[in-house]
């Protein structure tokens, strides 16, 4: 059976709906999965002529009623009236949240095998009364998960974060032995989900030169090294703490399968430098599969039909890979 993949439209005011319809119109994923949009018919009908979509809209009562060759949509009924492109609007923030919530519900109920999220606008989300920093926090909250982490994949790099959407000062405080060890475990599990049998994990330092044995900070000696030692005792193939200014060269050249980074920009900057539009955001530590584009709402191209769907294509590809691995595991355990 082809995995059912729920794809949220993202903020209707941005380019998310356009890239979603572009990908559906291409039809390339119908050989590997059943892509199902989650959003509002009003949005789909508004965007269809912009991207030149000729496919029939098929509203699903149940994901099992998937119709090949159509735009399959789980209707959320959030937007009741028209909206503007490239504008921060509470109604669009509310719609984006409703799409994510519905996709999570479908995945938790085993109605879909994976979720892929289009970009939302954090300010619009908060204007709608949803106090979240982004998708990762929504998924963590609504699935009642603890200890999730953000994994980015782009070009030759894979990075997983000890902390993400917090101040740099708070990020330093979050570098603890327990958290670093937990993220190492998540990194290993995520790579195995991509069929890498013996993942090689690089752990980066927090400070310049990884602290130089305490000269530039003690987070490495107090927390990161003990976490690495504990991970080695558990049998993980882990190396570090590596100096952050050179570690990514080794990752890029294939010495390691994934890097554990200590804070948001430490991982985001090198990955976006190498693959800005093709990067994928994956939330690990959830009971469901979630991948996402690694770019924002692209207001500058919203409503013009010129946005680049590359990141969404890649996000769907990874969702299918994770879903197949999980489905195979269930069948193997049966």
Backbone bond lengths (Angstrom), bond angles and torsions (degrees), N, CA, C in turn:
res aa  C-N    CA-C-N  psi(-1)  N-CA   C-N-CA  omega(-1)  CA-C   N-CA-C  phi
1 X - - - 1.461 - - 1.526 109.56 -
2 X 1.307 115.98 138.16 1.454 121.24 177.28 1.534 108.98 -76.32
3 X 1.332 118.36 131.86 1.461 120.03 179.40 1.527 111.84 -58.35
4 X 1.316 116.13 142.35 1.460 121.76 173.11 1.527 107.84 -90.02
5 X 1.320 116.29 122.53 1.461 122.08 -175.51 1.521 109.35 -116.97
6 X 1.333 116.50 115.79 1.462 122.10 177.54 1.519 109.43 -84.62
7 X 1.331 116.77 125.51 1.466 122.64 -177.79 1.523 108.41 -117.79
8 X 1.324 117.90 112.01 1.462 120.01 179.07 1.526 109.99 -77.46
9 X 1.329 115.66 147.82 1.462 120.38 -177.24 1.522 112.92 -76.50
10 X 1.330 118.03 -16.63 1.457 120.14 -176.18 1.517 111.13 77.20
11 X 1.320 116.76 -165.54 1.459 121.49 178.43 1.530 108.99 -65.58
12 X 1.345 118.62 121.03 1.464 120.39 -177.77 1.518 114.06 -58.65
13 X 1.325 117.21 -25.98 1.458 121.32 -178.10 1.521 113.04 -75.55
14 X 1.339 116.30 -15.71 1.448 120.79 -179.71 1.514 112.20 -96.72
15 X 1.323 115.61 -165.29 1.466 121.29 -176.90 1.521 113.24 -88.26
16 X 1.325 117.99 -0.59 1.461 121.11 -178.20 1.521 114.44 -54.58
17 X 1.345 118.72 -50.03 1.466 119.08 178.48 1.524 113.22 -60.52
18 X 1.317 116.47 -34.73 1.468 119.68 -179.17 1.527 111.61 -67.48
19 X 1.325 117.50 -47.04 1.460 118.67 -179.21 1.524 110.74 -67.87
20 X 1.341 117.03 -31.62 1.468 119.52 176.71 1.524 110.97 -63.79
21 X 1.329 117.16 -45.29 1.466 120.33 179.36 1.522 111.30 -69.42
22 X 1.331 117.74 -34.12 1.459 119.79 175.95 1.530 110.60 -58.63
23 X 1.313 115.66 -45.82 1.458 120.20 -178.17 1.524 110.89 -66.43
24 X 1.335 116.77 -41.15 1.464 119.41 177.80 1.522 110.38 -63.93
25 X 1.320 116.77 -41.79 1.466 120.90 -178.32 1.529 111.39 -63.07
26 X 1.326 116.99 -34.84 1.465 120.51 178.51 1.522 112.47 -61.47
27 X 1.340 115.82 -35.49 1.460 120.84 178.27 1.512 115.06 74.55
28 X 1.337 117.29 6.07 1.463 120.08 -173.53 1.528 113.23 -67.55
29 X 1.339 117.92 -25.18 1.460 119.57 -175.74 1.533 113.24 -90.65
30 X 1.304 117.75 -5.74 1.454 119.29 -179.51 1.521 112.37 -66.73
31 X 1.330 117.60 -16.51 1.462 120.75 175.91 1.517 112.43 -80.40
32 X 1.336 117.01 -21.40 1.464 120.09 -174.41 1.517 114.20 -115.39
33 X 1.329 118.23 -19.53 1.455 120.29 -176.82 1.518 110.34 -158.82
34 X 1.329 115.55 178.96 1.456 122.18 173.90 1.529 107.60 -114.20
35 X 1.339 117.40 95.14 1.473 120.18 -178.39 1.522 111.23 -75.86
36 X 1.331 115.82 128.08 1.459 122.13 -177.28 1.526 108.69 -126.80
37 X 1.315 116.99 119.11 1.458 120.76 177.93 1.522 110.35 -76.73
38 X 1.329 115.55 146.94 1.464 121.76 175.40 1.518 107.10 -123.56
39 X 1.334 116.36 115.25 1.459 119.75 -176.81 1.501 111.40 176.51
40 X 1.333 116.56 -144.79 1.457 122.38 -178.55 1.519 110.21 -120.59
41 X 1.333 115.72 138.87 1.460 120.71 177.77 1.524 110.92 -60.35
42 X 1.326 116.83 -33.43 1.464 121.10 178.56 1.528 110.47 -57.15
43 X 1.316 116.36 -41.30 1.467 121.22 -179.41 1.523 110.45 -69.74
44 X 1.322 115.72 -44.75 1.471 119.66 -179.23 1.531 110.72 -60.25
45 X 1.316 116.72 -45.98 1.462 120.26 -178.19 1.530 111.69 -66.61
46 X 1.320 117.09 -30.72 1.470 120.99 178.49 1.533 110.96 -69.97
47 X 1.322 115.62 -34.70 1.455 120.98 -172.97 1.532 112.83 -91.52
48 X 1.324 117.54 -25.62 1.470 120.15 -176.90 1.534 113.72 -49.56
49 X 1.325 119.30 -51.43 1.473 117.95 -179.31 1.522 113.50 -67.66
50 X 1.321 117.54 -25.36 1.472 120.76 -179.77 1.515 110.65 -66.80
51 X 1.333 117.28 -38.35 1.465 120.54 -178.65 1.526 112.13 -99.38
52 X 1.334 116.89 0.72 1.455 120.47 178.37 1.513 114.14 73.36
53 X 1.324 117.08 30.90 1.460 120.68 -179.55 1.525 110.54 -75.60
54 X 1.327 116.00 133.58 1.468 121.39 179.06 1.518 112.19 -112.22
55 X 1.313 116.77 2.50 1.463 119.72 -176.15 1.530 111.70 -77.39
56 X 1.302 115.42 149.69 1.461 122.04 177.66 1.521 109.93 -76.22
57 X 1.321 116.13 138.62 1.460 121.49 176.17 1.523 109.82 -81.20
58 X 1.315 115.44 125.62 1.470 121.49 -179.45 1.523 108.37 -119.20
59 X 1.331 116.96 110.65 1.470 122.04 178.64 1.521 109.23 -80.65
60 X 1.319 115.77 125.25 1.460 121.39 -177.15 1.520 111.05 -93.84
61 X 1.315 116.46 127.28 1.459 120.44 168.20 1.525 109.56 -79.48
62 X 1.331 114.90 -30.47 1.462 121.80 -179.63 1.530 106.88 -146.76
63 X 1.349 118.16 138.44 1.469 119.56 -179.96 1.528 113.95 -56.31
64 X 1.317 117.40 -24.15 1.465 119.82 178.18 1.525 112.24 -68.80
65 X 1.333 117.07 -14.11 1.466 120.89 179.56 1.528 111.83 -87.56
66 X 1.307 117.23 22.34 1.462 123.28 -178.78 1.527 111.17 -52.36
67 X 1.340 115.36 135.08 1.462 121.31 -179.28 1.526 109.21 -116.21
68 X 1.326 119.40 111.24 1.470 121.76 179.30 1.525 111.72 -58.53
69 X 1.325 115.37 143.02 1.458 120.63 177.15 1.510 115.05 83.66
70 X 1.328 117.88 -1.16 1.469 122.44 -179.14 1.527 110.63 -111.95
71 X 1.326 114.89 170.34 1.460 120.89 166.96 1.519 106.24 -87.53
72 X 1.311 116.39 100.40 1.459 120.76 -178.68 1.523 109.29 -84.03
73 X 1.331 116.78 124.37 1.461 121.59 -173.40 1.515 111.60 -132.62
74 X 1.324 115.42 129.35 1.460 121.28 165.54 1.522 106.85 -88.63
75 X 1.323 116.23 111.98 1.462 122.37 -175.21 1.531 110.56 -78.50
76 X 1.343 115.86 126.93 1.462 120.75 179.76 1.527 112.72 -96.62
77 X 1.329 117.64 -25.17 1.456 120.62 178.46 1.509 113.82 67.10
78 X 1.320 117.47 30.42 1.462 120.51 -176.94 1.525 112.16 -84.31
79 X 1.337 117.07 -49.39 1.458 120.63 -179.95 1.527 110.48 -82.63
80 X 1.315 116.43 126.52 1.466 121.27 -178.35 1.524 112.70 -105.56
81 X 1.333 117.24 -12.65 1.461 120.21 -178.44 1.519 109.66 -147.04
82 X 1.316 116.34 168.92 1.452 121.91 -176.42 1.535 110.99 -63.05
83 X 1.310 115.27 164.15 1.454 122.26 -176.67 1.521 108.39 -143.88
84 X 1.314 116.97 170.77 1.465 122.39 -179.75 1.517 110.48 -104.57
85 X 1.335 115.77 147.86 1.453 120.30 172.99 1.523 110.04 -78.17
86 X 1.324 114.82 153.58 1.470 122.80 171.89 1.525 112.99 56.62
87 X 1.324 115.59 39.66 1.458 120.25 -179.36 1.527 109.26 -141.76
88 X 1.315 115.76 134.69 1.465 120.10 178.70 1.522 108.65 -74.12
89 X 1.326 116.83 117.68 1.466 122.42 -175.88 1.526 110.14 -136.31
90 X 1.309 116.22 132.75 1.464 120.54 179.33 1.520 111.26 -59.45
91 X 1.341 116.78 -36.90 1.473 119.77 -179.24 1.520 110.92 -63.16
92 X 1.325 116.96 -36.70 1.456 120.23 178.74 1.528 111.36 -74.63
93 X 1.332 116.50 -34.58 1.460 119.63 174.17 1.511 111.39 -63.33
94 X 1.342 116.16 -39.58 1.462 120.88 177.72 1.526 110.81 -65.80
95 X 1.326 115.96 -41.38 1.462 120.16 179.11 1.523 110.89 -63.33
96 X 1.327 117.23 -45.60 1.466 120.71 -179.87 1.523 110.90 -59.40
97 X 1.325 116.24 -40.66 1.467 120.07 178.02 1.532 110.58 -65.26
98 X 1.325 116.60 -42.97 1.460 120.59 -179.68 1.523 111.18 -61.14
99 X 1.332 117.03 -37.94 1.463 120.31 179.58 1.531 110.80 -64.82
100 X 1.330 116.00 -45.05 1.462 120.26 179.77 1.530 110.22 -63.45
101 X 1.315 116.52 -45.15 1.465 120.81 -179.13 1.529 110.94 -59.61
102 X 1.335 116.27 -42.63 1.461 119.61 -179.60 1.524 111.24 -67.17
103 X 1.315 117.67 -40.27 1.466 120.65 178.39 1.520 110.99 -62.86
104 X 1.322 116.74 -41.16 1.466 120.52 177.56 1.526 110.27 -62.46
105 X 1.321 116.90 -44.20 1.461 120.49 179.16 1.520 111.35 -59.72
106 X 1.324 116.89 -42.41 1.463 120.87 178.98 1.526 111.01 -62.93
107 X 1.328 116.43 -41.99 1.460 119.92 -178.76 1.529 111.65 -69.20
108 X 1.319 116.77 -41.71 1.466 120.02 179.43 1.521 111.65 -64.72
109 X 1.323 116.40 -29.53 1.463 121.16 178.79 1.526 112.18 -88.18
110 X 1.343 116.97 5.68 1.467 122.71 -178.55 1.525 112.72 61.15
111 X 1.328 116.49 27.81 1.460 120.83 175.28 1.522 111.14 -82.82
112 X 1.342 116.54 -25.12 1.459 122.29 173.16 1.519 107.73 -131.64
113 X 1.332 115.75 158.89 1.462 120.73 -175.80 1.525 113.19 -95.13
114 X 1.324 117.51 -17.69 1.460 121.09 -179.82 1.519 109.06 -160.42
115 X 1.326 115.41 159.48 1.464 121.25 175.96 1.523 109.44 -123.13
116 X 1.332 115.02 143.04 1.465 122.61 175.15 1.521 106.37 -129.09
117 X 1.319 117.23 129.74 1.462 119.55 -174.34 1.522 112.16 -109.29
118 X 1.338 114.64 133.51 1.457 121.33 170.12 1.515 109.56 -78.42
119 X 1.334 118.30 166.56 1.468 121.30 -173.24 1.528 112.81 -72.13
120 X 1.315 115.83 138.50 1.459 120.65 172.27 1.522 109.63 -114.22
121 X 1.328 115.71 164.40 1.467 121.16 179.93 1.519 107.79 -105.96
122 X 1.327 116.25 118.08 1.456 120.94 -173.41 1.529 112.32 -61.10
123 X 1.332 117.70 -36.91 1.462 119.71 -179.56 1.526 110.64 -68.86
124 X 1.333 116.97 -41.64 1.465 120.10 177.46 1.518 110.53 -64.57
125 X 1.330 116.75 -38.63 1.461 121.43 177.99 1.524 110.54 -59.89
126 X 1.319 116.34 -44.92 1.462 119.89 -179.09 1.524 111.78 -73.24
127 X 1.333 117.95 -31.46 1.465 120.35 174.23 1.519 111.30 -61.62
128 X 1.326 115.58 -30.75 1.466 120.76 179.32 1.523 112.11 -80.50
129 X 1.327 116.85 -1.05 1.459 120.20 176.27 1.515 114.82 94.61
130 X 1.334 117.01 13.39 1.464 120.59 179.79 1.527 108.45 -108.46
131 X 1.313 115.60 105.39 1.461 122.24 -170.95 1.527 110.38 -87.32
132 X 1.315 115.30 74.95 1.461 121.04 178.33 1.522 109.08 -127.58
133 X 1.335 115.27 150.51 1.459 119.72 177.11 1.515 112.15 -80.87
134 X 1.337 117.07 -17.97 1.455 120.11 -179.71 1.509 112.46 169.02
135 X 1.331 115.77 -169.62 1.461 121.79 -177.44 1.529 112.76 -59.04
136 X 1.332 116.46 -44.12 1.462 119.85 -175.63 1.518 110.73 -55.65
137 X 1.328 116.22 -43.77 1.462 120.19 -178.64 1.532 111.62 -69.40
138 X 1.333 117.45 -35.12 1.468 120.35 177.21 1.525 109.97 -64.35
139 X 1.314 116.34 -48.22 1.465 119.94 -179.78 1.526 111.01 -62.45
140 X 1.320 116.83 -42.12 1.463 120.44 179.45 1.526 110.65 -60.70
141 X 1.326 116.68 -43.78 1.457 121.61 -178.17 1.529 112.23 -69.78
142 X 1.331 116.60 -51.10 1.468 119.70 -173.13 1.526 113.43 -73.42
143 X 1.323 117.30 -20.03 1.462 119.40 174.32 1.528 111.62 -96.73
144 X 1.332 115.68 1.13 1.462 122.11 -179.98 1.527 110.86 54.88
145 X 1.322 114.44 44.68 1.457 120.51 -178.93 1.526 110.26 -95.94
146 X 1.306 115.24 157.74 1.454 121.28 175.58 1.519 108.27 -129.77
147 X 1.301 115.58 143.02 1.454 118.92 174.13 1.501 115.00 74.65
148 X 1.335 117.96 33.02 1.458 119.91 176.79 1.533 109.85 -76.29
149 X 1.332 115.53 167.49 1.459 120.57 177.64 1.517 109.39 -148.37
150 X 1.316 115.56 155.15 1.456 122.36 178.06 1.521 109.77 -94.25
151 X 1.321 115.56 126.10 1.454 122.82 176.20 1.525 108.28 -114.16
152 X 1.318 117.11 128.01 1.460 122.05 176.33 1.521 109.39 -112.37
153 X 1.332 114.76 138.36 1.460 121.12 176.37 1.520 107.44 -127.25
154 X 1.311 116.65 128.70 1.465 120.02 178.85 1.509 110.46 -164.46
155 X 1.337 117.02 130.65 1.453 119.85 -178.68 1.512 110.36 56.13
156 X 1.334 117.75 -129.02 1.465 120.22 -179.14 1.528 114.23 -89.14
157 X 1.322 117.92 3.17 1.466 120.75 -172.37 1.520 113.13 -108.99
158 X 1.332 114.66 145.88 1.457 122.97 166.59 1.526 106.31 -132.14
159 X 1.332 117.14 125.28 1.459 120.67 -179.06 1.527 109.29 -132.41
160 X 1.321 115.65 142.26 1.459 121.14 177.58 1.524 107.75 -128.03
161 X 1.327 116.48 140.67 1.457 121.92 -165.61 1.534 113.16 -105.81
162 X 1.312 115.19 136.35 1.460 120.58 171.64 1.526 109.97 -72.63
163 X 1.336 117.44 -37.56 1.463 121.83 173.77 1.516 108.47 -142.53
164 X 1.344 115.71 160.11 1.463 119.04 -178.70 1.522 111.54 -131.46
165 X 1.325 116.85 -90.64 1.470 120.62 -169.17 1.527 112.30 -87.69
166 X 1.312 114.68 66.72 1.467 121.78 174.41 1.526 107.47 -138.44
167 X 1.323 115.59 166.75 1.463 118.70 177.74 1.527 109.84 -64.69
168 X 1.323 115.63 158.41 1.457 119.84 179.36 1.527 110.80 -62.32
169 X 1.323 116.23 -35.70 1.463 119.92 177.95 1.529 110.67 -62.94
170 X 1.335 116.49 -44.36 1.464 119.75 178.83 1.520 111.21 -69.39
171 X 1.328 116.74 -33.71 1.466 120.00 179.11 1.527 110.83 -58.61
172 X 1.322 117.12 -38.68 1.467 120.10 178.30 1.527 110.68 -62.22
173 X 1.325 116.60 -40.54 1.463 120.59 -179.74 1.521 112.73 -67.92
174 X 1.325 116.29 -23.25 1.469 119.91 -178.33 1.518 113.19 -84.21
175 X 1.318 116.96 -5.01 1.461 120.27 175.99 1.522 108.27 -81.47
176 X 1.312 115.45 91.25 1.458 122.16 178.46 1.523 109.28 -121.72
177 X 1.309 116.40 158.52 1.466 120.15 178.64 1.518 110.93 -55.44
178 X 1.332 116.87 -44.82 1.463 121.02 -176.10 1.528 111.25 -63.60
179 X 1.333 116.76 -43.82 1.463 119.69 -178.06 1.525 111.22 -70.13
180 X 1.308 117.51 -43.09 1.466 120.02 -179.53 1.524 110.10 -62.71
181 X 1.317 117.08 -43.12 1.469 120.48 178.58 1.523 110.82 -62.93
182 X 1.320 116.31 -41.06 1.467 119.98 178.71 1.523 110.93 -61.86
183 X 1.318 117.58 -42.48 1.464 120.91 -179.02 1.529 110.41 -68.86
184 X 1.325 118.46 -34.56 1.468 120.76 174.32 1.525 109.68 -59.88
185 X 1.313 117.01 -43.91 1.472 120.62 178.41 1.531 110.93 -62.71
186 X 1.339 116.11 -42.14 1.465 119.53 178.29 1.523 110.87 -64.29
187 X 1.330 116.97 -39.26 1.463 120.88 178.91 1.521 110.69 -60.51
188 X 1.312 117.14 -45.51 1.462 120.96 179.29 1.527 110.86 -61.79
189 X 1.329 116.53 -45.55 1.461 119.95 -179.89 1.510 113.04 -63.74
190 X 1.354 116.46 -39.15 1.459 119.93 -179.97 1.521 111.22 -65.85
191 X 1.327 117.46 -41.43 1.458 119.80 179.42 1.531 111.32 -66.52
192 X 1.314 117.06 -36.82 1.465 119.55 176.06 1.525 110.35 -66.18
193 X 1.355 116.45 -30.56 1.463 120.28 174.89 1.509 112.80 -66.42
194 X 1.339 116.09 -18.25 1.464 121.76 175.05 1.527 111.15 -101.16
195 X 1.341 115.61 16.71 1.467 123.14 176.39 1.523 113.76 66.63
196 X 1.337 116.67 29.36 1.462 121.32 169.14 1.522 106.43 -93.76
197 X 1.325 117.60 110.93 1.460 121.29 -167.18 1.526 113.25 -71.48
198 X 1.308 118.45 -39.54 1.461 121.72 -177.81 1.527 109.59 -129.10
199 X 1.322 117.12 79.07 1.468 120.69 -173.72 1.526 112.65 -61.81
200 X 1.330 115.03 136.34 1.465 122.23 174.79 1.529 107.17 -99.96
201 X 1.314 116.12 117.59 1.458 121.78 -170.37 1.524 110.27 -111.48
202 X 1.324 115.85 125.00 1.464 121.55 173.74 1.527 108.33 -99.66
203 X 1.318 116.77 132.51 1.463 121.60 176.38 1.519 108.13 -111.68
204 X 1.321 116.10 123.33 1.456 121.02 -177.87 1.517 111.18 -87.87
205 X 1.320 115.65 156.43 1.446 120.51 172.16 1.519 111.16 -80.65
206 X 1.301 115.79 168.03 1.467 121.16 176.70 1.525 110.93 -90.97
207 X 1.304 115.96 -40.14 1.461 122.00 -172.62 1.528 111.87 -96.14
208 X 1.355 117.56 164.69 1.465 119.91 174.62 1.526 110.91 -54.68
209 X 1.334 116.11 135.72 1.467 122.05 179.92 1.531 111.83 58.73
210 X 1.337 116.20 25.24 1.474 121.50 -177.15 1.522 111.69 54.98
211 X 1.329 115.70 35.80 1.454 120.77 172.40 1.504 116.03 88.22
212 X 1.340 118.25 -15.73 1.484 121.23 -178.21 1.528 110.77 49.71
213 X 1.341 115.75 52.61 1.469 121.83 177.16 1.532 112.43 55.30
214 X 1.322 115.60 40.39 1.453 119.98 174.97 1.505 115.53 98.38
215 X 1.332 118.20 -7.44 1.465 120.12 -178.94 1.525 111.65 -68.71
216 X 1.345 117.56 -34.56 1.459 121.54 -175.75 1.522 112.19 -115.43
217 X 1.309 118.33 21.47 1.454 122.18 -178.65 1.517 110.71 136.08
218 X 1.323 115.68 155.39 1.469 119.44 -174.03 1.531 113.67 -112.81
219 X 1.324 117.20 5.09 1.466 118.87 -178.47 1.532 111.97 -60.47
220 X 1.335 116.80 -35.72 1.468 119.88 179.14 1.531 110.94 -63.82
221 X 1.340 116.57 -52.48 1.463 119.68 -176.27 1.523 112.10 -69.87
222 X 1.342 116.86 -34.02 1.468 120.17 -175.85 1.524 113.10 -81.88
223 X 1.336 117.51 -31.41 1.463 119.54 -171.27 1.536 114.70 -130.75
224 X 1.334 117.73 -47.60 1.465 119.29 -172.17 1.522 111.48 -71.59
225 X 1.332 117.83 -46.06 1.467 120.28 178.56 1.528 111.41 -62.39
226 X 1.341 119.61 -45.76 1.470 118.08 176.05 1.524 113.60 -59.51
227 X 1.334 117.20 -34.94 1.468 119.96 177.47 1.525 110.44 -66.19
228 X 1.325 117.04 -41.83 1.466 120.82 178.93 1.522 110.45 -64.48
229 X 1.329 117.13 -42.88 1.461 120.19 179.03 1.532 111.40 -61.91
230 X 1.335 116.38 -40.00 1.458 119.83 178.02 1.527 110.84 -66.77
231 X 1.338 116.50 -38.02 1.462 120.57 178.55 1.529 111.14 -65.54
232 X 1.324 116.86 -39.87 1.461 120.42 176.70 1.518 110.83 -62.58
233 X 1.327 116.75 -40.21 1.477 120.94 177.93 1.526 111.14 -62.82
234 X 1.351 116.36 -29.29 1.461 120.37 179.06 1.528 112.50 -84.25
235 X 1.324 116.83 -2.77 1.455 120.17 175.63 1.514 116.45 97.08
236 X 1.332 117.92 8.63 1.460 120.33 179.20 1.535 110.27 -79.59
237 X 1.327 116.23 146.48 1.460 122.69 175.31 1.520 107.47 -88.44
238 X 1.325 116.06 90.42 1.461 121.14 -171.81 1.522 109.87 -129.62
239 X 1.338 115.77 141.80 1.462 122.48 -178.80 1.528 109.34 -130.96
240 X 1.336 116.65 141.72 1.451 119.74 175.74 1.512 112.62 149.24
241 X 1.332 116.45 -172.94 1.467 126.20 -1.60 1.530 111.62 -75.16
242 X 1.323 114.73 131.03 1.454 121.16 -179.30 1.525 110.38 -90.39
243 X 1.335 118.17 143.55 1.471 120.42 176.53 1.527 110.28 -59.15
244 X 1.315 118.88 126.60 1.467 121.14 -175.85 1.526 114.34 -60.35
245 X 1.345 117.29 -26.76 1.465 118.83 -175.33 1.530 113.17 -78.31
246 X 1.336 118.23 -10.87 1.467 120.78 178.82 1.524 113.54 -123.41
247 X 1.318 117.36 -15.03 1.463 120.64 -172.35 1.525 112.85 -61.44
248 X 1.327 116.90 -37.00 1.459 118.64 -174.14 1.526 112.30 -70.70
249 X 1.321 117.44 -24.29 1.464 119.53 175.16 1.528 109.69 -63.00
250 X 1.338 116.80 -43.57 1.466 120.94 178.75 1.532 110.95 -66.19
251 X 1.324 115.95 -38.01 1.471 119.26 177.83 1.528 110.26 -65.83
252 X 1.318 116.03 -43.76 1.455 121.32 179.93 1.524 111.42 -61.12
253 X 1.331 115.96 -35.24 1.463 120.63 -178.03 1.526 113.21 -85.55
254 X 1.338 116.79 2.31 1.454 119.96 171.98 1.511 116.84 92.41
255 X 1.327 117.78 10.07 1.460 118.57 179.62 1.527 111.54 -70.76
256 X 1.348 116.56 -31.53 1.459 121.36 -179.63 1.531 109.75 -125.71
257 X 1.322 115.54 152.09 1.465 120.65 179.71 1.519 112.16 -86.69
258 X 1.318 117.08 -26.33 1.463 121.06 -178.06 1.523 109.29 -157.46
259 X 1.327 116.05 149.34 1.462 121.92 177.05 1.517 109.92 -114.48
260 X 1.309 116.67 132.34 1.461 122.47 171.77 1.527 106.86 -90.29
261 X 1.332 116.61 114.82 1.457 121.49 -178.04 1.521 109.57 -107.59
262 X 1.322 116.30 157.17 1.452 119.97 -169.34 1.520 114.69 -90.20
263 X 1.346 118.08 -22.03 1.466 119.10 -178.66 1.522 109.50 -155.89
264 X 1.308 115.54 171.78 1.468 124.15 -170.62 1.528 113.29 -50.06
265 X 1.318 117.54 -63.14 1.460 120.10 -171.95 1.522 112.87 -70.73
266 X 1.314 117.76 -24.19 1.462 119.48 178.45 1.525 111.05 -60.34
267 X 1.328 116.22 -33.18 1.450 119.94 178.21 1.511 113.86 -95.41
268 X 1.330 116.74 -37.35 1.466 120.45 -175.09 1.529 113.37 -68.77
269 X 1.316 117.36 -40.39 1.463 119.54 -173.69 1.530 112.13 -62.23
270 X 1.337 119.63 -52.83 1.472 117.69 -179.12 1.521 112.70 -65.19
271 X 1.331 117.25 -36.82 1.462 118.78 -178.40 1.522 111.24 -68.02
272 X 1.321 117.44 -43.36 1.466 119.41 -179.52 1.527 111.69 -71.87
273 X 1.315 116.80 -27.05 1.456 119.46 175.23 1.529 110.40 -64.43
274 X 1.331 116.45 -39.62 1.459 121.05 -176.28 1.526 113.19 -85.14
275 X 1.347 117.19 -27.75 1.470 118.70 -175.13 1.520 109.65 -155.75
276 X 1.326 115.69 72.06 1.462 119.55 -172.47 1.524 112.61 -64.39
277 X 1.341 118.21 -47.55 1.460 120.39 -174.69 1.518 113.65 -91.82
278 X 1.323 117.85 -11.21 1.463 119.00 -177.35 1.508 114.17 -102.97
279 X 1.342 117.53 -0.65 1.450 120.49 -176.51 1.521 113.10 -69.27
280 X 1.329 114.65 153.73 1.461 121.64 -179.68 1.526 109.09 -127.77
281 X 1.321 115.59 139.29 1.457 123.60 178.00 1.518 108.57 -105.13
282 X 1.326 117.61 126.39 1.458 122.45 -178.72 1.524 108.50 -126.25
283 X 1.328 116.98 129.69 1.460 120.69 175.22 1.516 108.75 -94.25
284 X 1.327 116.98 118.66 1.457 121.33 179.60 1.526 109.50 -107.06
285 X 1.328 115.00 155.28 1.456 120.50 -175.85 1.511 113.42 93.45
286 X 1.341 117.08 8.38 1.463 122.56 177.50 1.530 110.24 -96.22
287 X 1.335 117.65 160.08 1.471 119.36 173.29 1.520 112.60 -78.63
288 X 1.336 117.07 -6.31 1.459 122.56 179.92 1.530 108.88 -127.41
289 X 1.320 116.07 168.31 1.458 121.23 179.69 1.514 109.35 -92.99
290 X 1.326 116.27 129.67 1.459 120.81 176.40 1.513 110.30 -138.33
291 X 1.325 116.10 120.88 1.459 122.16 170.67 1.524 107.74 -122.39
292 X 1.325 116.40 166.37 1.458 119.42 -176.02 1.517 110.59 -158.07
293 X 1.331 114.73 158.31 1.465 118.98 166.88 1.523 108.30 -61.54
294 X 1.319 115.89 151.98 1.463 119.90 178.97 1.525 110.21 -109.88
295 X 1.335 115.11 43.69 1.463 119.92 174.34 1.524 108.25 -142.75
296 X 1.304 115.67 169.91 1.456 120.58 -176.92 1.514 113.02 -86.01
297 X 1.330 115.34 -160.76 1.459 121.69 -173.95 1.528 113.72 -74.34
298 X 1.319 117.95 -10.92 1.468 123.49 176.41 1.532 110.11 52.14
299 X 1.318 116.65 53.67 1.462 121.35 -179.87 1.530 112.22 -54.84
300 X 1.331 116.72 -31.79 1.455 119.54 -177.30 1.521 114.05 -63.33
301 X 1.333 117.23 -19.88 1.469 120.60 179.94 1.527 112.21 -116.67
302 X 1.315 117.85 0.00 1.464 121.44 -177.54 1.523 110.92 -62.76
303 X 1.318 116.06 132.69 1.451 121.81 178.67 1.507 114.69 83.03
304 X 1.319 117.70 2.43 1.468 121.45 -176.37 1.529 113.35 -109.00
305 X 1.326 116.83 -13.36 1.453 119.82 -179.86 1.515 114.34 72.50
306 X 1.328 117.53 20.41 1.468 120.87 -175.80 1.522 113.23 -115.83
307 X 1.329 118.03 5.34 1.464 120.81 -179.64 1.530 110.26 -68.52
308 X 1.316 115.60 154.62 1.465 122.34 -176.54 1.533 109.79 -93.90
309 X 1.344 118.69 119.35 1.465 121.42 -178.27 1.524 114.18 -88.08
310 X 1.333 118.11 10.06 1.471 120.97 -174.37 1.518 112.55 -55.96
311 X 1.332 117.26 -48.02 1.462 120.33 -177.41 1.528 111.20 -63.45
312 X 1.321 117.68 -38.31 1.458 119.86 179.13 1.530 110.55 -66.61
313 X 1.317 117.01 -41.84 1.463 119.41 176.52 1.534 110.34 -55.20
314 X 1.334 115.08 -47.48 1.459 119.44 -177.59 1.527 111.08 -66.48
315 X 1.329 117.09 -38.01 1.463 120.78 178.20 1.525 110.96 -61.27
316 X 1.312 116.58 -41.00 1.466 120.29 178.13 1.524 110.16 -66.36
317 X 1.327 116.97 -41.27 1.464 120.46 178.47 1.529 111.11 -58.11
318 X 1.328 116.68 -44.50 1.463 119.87 179.33 1.526 111.11 -68.31
319 X 1.317 117.76 -38.88 1.463 120.07 177.13 1.522 110.90 -59.40
320 X 1.322 116.46 -41.91 1.466 120.58 178.93 1.526 110.17 -64.88
321 X 1.327 117.38 -42.21 1.473 120.21 179.40 1.521 111.69 -61.68
322 X 1.334 116.43 -46.39 1.457 119.69 178.22 1.532 111.13 -63.51
323 X 1.328 116.75 -41.99 1.461 120.78 -178.59 1.517 111.12 -63.96
324 X 1.315 117.11 -43.64 1.459 119.93 178.91 1.523 111.40 -62.98
325 X 1.338 116.47 -40.93 1.461 120.13 178.39 1.524 110.52 -62.23
326 X 1.329 116.20 -43.48 1.469 119.75 -179.35 1.528 110.99 -67.72
327 X 1.322 117.00 -42.35 1.470 120.62 179.12 1.528 110.20 -63.21
328 X 1.337 116.89 -41.97 1.454 120.74 178.82 1.531 110.89 -63.31
329 X 1.341 115.55 -38.14 1.465 119.73 178.04 1.521 111.82 -63.87
330 X 1.338 116.06 -39.53 1.460 118.89 179.17 1.520 110.98 -66.31
331 X 1.335 115.54 -40.95 1.456 118.97 -179.97 1.531 110.99 -67.93
332 X 1.343 114.54 -34.91 1.469 117.96 178.68 1.508 113.06 -68.89
333 X 1.363 114.77 -29.87 1.466 119.26 -179.98 1.517 112.36 -83.53
334 X 1.342 116.60 -14.36 1.468 120.45 -177.18 1.517 111.78 -74.02
